[in-house]
Amino acid sequence: MARPRKYPPEVLDRGVRLVFESGRPIAHVARDLGVPSETLRKYVRQVEANEGLRPDLPSAAEREEIKQLRKENYELRRANEILKAASVFFATELDQDRTK
């Protein structure tokens, strides 16, 4: 379960708009809004990534896709391990029948 947000998204959105429109440093805008500068900086970076201004950071959609692919990868690896164990089990069963 995600923890509750300490600062409402409206305040952070306003901060992002102020940073983009005024060109003021993030620390100054954060101080004016009463938000930690690191919180606003991370939010600004994520907005930039979502809008395609930061190609070095994944957007929210890309992060969701990565999350889904990791989950699928985990499930496929798990199924593969089960199939390997089953093949070993059945191979030993067949060997026992041949030795009789």
N, C-alpha and C positions, 0 to 999 in steps of 0.2 A: 504494500500500500504506500502510495506517495505521501510524503509529509506535506502538511499544509504550507502554502506560500506565506512568507512573512510580509511581503509587500504586494499590494494589489497590482495586477497587470496594467491597470489604467495609469498608475503612477510611473511604472517603468516605460510604458509606451510614450507617455508625455516626455519623459527624460530622453528617450531615443529621438523623438522629434526635435527637442531642444538642441541635442548634440548635432544632429544633421543640419538643422536650419540655421543655428547661430554660429556654428563652428567653434564654440567654446570647448575647452577641455572637459572630458568626462568627469574628472574629479570636481570641477567647479559646479557643474550641473547637479551632480550627485549631492554635493553639500547643500545646495539650494533646496533640493527636494527632500533632504533628510534621509537619504538612502546611502548605504555604503558604496564607495566608488567601485569596488570590485564586483559587487552585484550588478550595478549598472553597466560596467564594462563588459561583463559576460553576456548580458542581455543585448547590448549593442552589437557585439560580435555575432550572436546568433541571428539577430535580425539581418545583419549584413550577409550572412551565409544563406539565409532563406531567400533573400532578394537577388542572390547571385553576385554580390559585390565582393565576396570572399571565396575564391575558388579553392583555397587551401583548407576550408572547413566544410564538413558535410551539412547539408540542409536538414531540416526536420524530416522531410520525406525520405532522404537518403539514410538518415539514422534509423528510421522505422524499417526501411527495407533491409538494412544490415542486421537489425535485430531479428527480423523474420527469417533471413537466410541463415543466421547462426542457430536459430531454433531448429530449422529444417535440417541443417547439417548435423546437429546433435542427435536428432531423431533417426536420421539415416545411419549414423555411426553405431547407434545403439541397436538398430535392427540388424546391421551387418554383424555385430558381435553375437547377437542371438542366433543368427543363421550359421555362423562359424561354429558355435558351440553345438548346435543341432547336427551339423554335418559330422563333427567329431563323434558325437554320441551314436549316430546311425552307422557310421563307419565301423565303430567298435562292435556294434550289434551284429553287423554283417560278418565281421571277422570271426566272431564266436560261432556263428553258424557254419562257417567253412572248416573250422578245426574239428568239428564233430564227425 
